[in-house]
Amino acid sequence: MEAIKVDNNYAVVIDDWYTEEEYNKAFRECKFMIDYGRDPKDTSAAFDIDGNYLKDNKAIFISDLFKEFNISTIGRYSDLKMPLVVEDLKNIDHFYHYLNLSNHHNCLVSYYEDSGHYKPHKDKALITMVTWLYEEPKAFKGGNLILRDKDDNAVKEIECIPNRSVIFPSYMTHEVTPIAMEEKDTGSYNSYKGRFTISQFIALALTA
């Protein structure tokens, strides 16, 4: 794990989040799900003060395709694997104690091709975790994650590497640098040579 301090909290980089078998199964599900990918307006995307959406990609929530979270391979692995790292995360930053208190969990599968990006934004959750997947050899450049502090200064640019995860407080401003691909590798989302992201959103839902 690599801990990155941003203001008063830490983002944490975790490599090899999935085993090889888990990664392959999760990747197959990503490809299946993105066939149903939706535009930013339909995936709770962030937008600026003029109402312009800040991202350019296709995405779909697990809850839009699966009746129950654990029916999804990605959802099932999320529930099984997260407890394995909770104690380590809590030792890095007390903020991650919220992982033991959370009662709402959903995942968004996103796909970026040429020029795809996500401008600086914050997530509407408590804790966010992103995991990257793509075909190798890598057919694109960019797609890195930049973390920014409260004054909008870039603190760290984290390279997009397959099976790498980054977990951070959702209030932390972050962005995805633009994807660049050769024309022969673009033009159809069925080629799947771009950047997939599994974004997990963990929150505390109010109950009566």
FENSUL-V968589 format. One record per helix or strand of 3 or more residues. SS is the DSSP state (h for helix, s for strand). FROM is the first residue (numbers start at 1). TO is the last residue. If there is no record, write none. Layout:
SS&FROM&TO / SS&FROM&TO
This chain:
s&2&6 / s&9&15 / h&20&34 / h&40&42 / s&58&61 / h&62&65 / h&69&71 / h&73&92 / h&94&100 / s&104&112 / s&117&121 / s&127&133 / s&145&148 / s&154&158 / s&164&169 / s&173&176 / h&183&185 / h&189&191 / s&195&203
